[in-house]
Amino acid sequence: MWGGVGEPADSYYQVRPECIDVPKTRFKIKPGKTLSVRKWQAAFLQEGSLDIGKTLRRIRRGGIHPSIRGEVWEFLLGCYNSLSTFEEREQTRQRRRLQYASWKEECKQMFPVIGSGRFITAPVITENGQPNYDPLVLQEINLGTNSNGSDFFKELTSRGPLDKKIIQWLLTLHQIGLDVNRTDRTLVFYEKKENLSKLWDILSVYAWIDNDVGYCQGMSDLCSPMIILLEDEADAFWCFERLMRRLRGNFRSTGRSVGVEAQLTHLSSITQVVDPKLHQHLDKLGGGDYLFAIRMLMVQFRREFSFCDSLYLWEMMWALEYDPDLFDVYEAHQCGSERAEGLKGKTKSIKQCGKYERQNMRNGGKTAEGPLPISVFLVASVLKDKSYKLMTEARGLDDVVKILNDMTGNLDAKKTCSGAIKIHKKYLRKAKK
C-alpha cells in the first residue's frame, strides 16, 4: 500500500490526460509520518473514542493518507466529537442523512431538476419571478416528459406570486451550475455528469437553508473536495456545511463591504508588525488594503496550490486550529440558545487542542470577533516568503498580482504552515508590548 519512500499522491486524484499544464503535487505519502490507515484505526479506543491529540500531531508531521482523508476530515471539521462512541456517531450520521434528505426533497418539490442527475446553467425565471421560456432553459429542465419543460412552468405559475426567498433561490441555481461546470474540471472524477450534478445538488440545498449567505462564487471550490472524498452525498454535505461554519463570514456582504475585508485589515496589521518594510512598499504601490489577497482567503488557497496540495494544506490548518469544543458549539447552535448557554465557562483540555489554538489560549490571541483564522497568518507567511521578490520587482499592483499568480503550484504547504505559526507567535509577542 505504501510503495517506496515518499510515494506521490497524484494517483488518488487522476488528472485528465489532455490537461498537461496541471501542477504536480509536492505532497508525498511518507511511512512513519503520514497518518496511515493502521495508525488511524489504532487511534480509537474500544468503545470508539478517538485519541485526538496523537492524531493531530501525526497530521502535522505528514498529512493524511488519501484513502482515509474523508473520514478524518469529519473529525477535524467538527462533524463528530472525538469523545463519542461508534454507536453515538452512527446515530448522528443517520440523523443527519435524514435531515439532508428532507431538505433535498423540499428543494425538489420547488424545482424537480434537483436530484435528477442533471443541473442547469441558464436562469429559469426573471428577477420578478416570471418564467423564462428560452429554448436552452426548456431543454435543461426537460426531465424526459413530452412537455419540453413547460409542465414545470405551469406548476410554478399555478401557485400564484412566488415568495421572495423562492425567487432568490431559483435565480441562484443557474449561477451554481455555471460554477460547477468550471470547478476542478482537470480531474477525471468530474468527467462523470452524475458527480457534477451531485456537487450542484449539495450547493443548491445549502443555498436554500442558509438564509443569511445563500450561495456565493467560490463555494464550489470549497465543496468539491468533499464530493470526491466522501461517497455518501449527505456526509459530503455536512462536511461542507461544517466548513462553511468557519468561512461563511467571508462571504457575508452588506451594501458597503464583504466579510473577508475584516481579515484583510488584520493581515495589514500583521504585516506591519512582522515585515514593516514590505508593508510600506505595498502601501506605496496602492496595495495597503491587501485586496490582492482576497482570493487566497475566500477559497482557502485552492488556486495557489495543486489540488492535492491544497487538501494537504487544509488538513494541516484544521489540525493546527483544532478546538475540541467545536462539535458541541455547532450542535448547540442548531439546538438553540439554551444549550449554547450551557457551554459557557466550560473548561477545555489544552492537550486536545491544535498547536495554533494552544498559542491563542496561552497568549490571549483573540479579537472581539473571536480568534483570527490561521489562514490570515498563512497569507502573511506567503507574503514574507515572497518579500524580496515583491520588494525588488513589484513596481505596481499588477506586478504584485503577477508575482503571486506565478507562485501557483510552487508553494510548499508544510513550509507555509510552519511560517504561519512562527509569524503568529511573533505577532502575539509584539502585540503584547
QUILIN-V805052 format. One record per helix or strand. SS is the DSSP state (@ for helix, = for strand). FROM is the first residue (numbers start at 1). TO is the last residue. If there is no record, write none. Layout:
SS & FROM & TO
SS & FROM & TO
This chain:
= & 7 & 8
@ & 10 & 12
= & 15 & 15
= & 28 & 29
= & 35 & 35
@ & 37 & 42
= & 44 & 44
= & 50 & 50
@ & 52 & 62
= & 64 & 64
@ & 69 & 76
@ & 86 & 110
= & 125 & 125
= & 131 & 131
@ & 135 & 141
@ & 150 & 158
@ & 164 & 182
= & 187 & 187
@ & 188 & 191
@ & 193 & 209
@ & 219 & 229
@ & 233 & 251
= & 253 & 253
= & 258 & 258
@ & 261 & 274
@ & 276 & 284
@ & 291 & 298
@ & 307 & 321
@ & 326 & 335
@ & 337 & 343
@ & 350 & 352
@ & 355 & 363
= & 366 & 367
= & 370 & 371
@ & 374 & 385
@ & 387 & 393
@ & 397 & 406
@ & 413 & 432
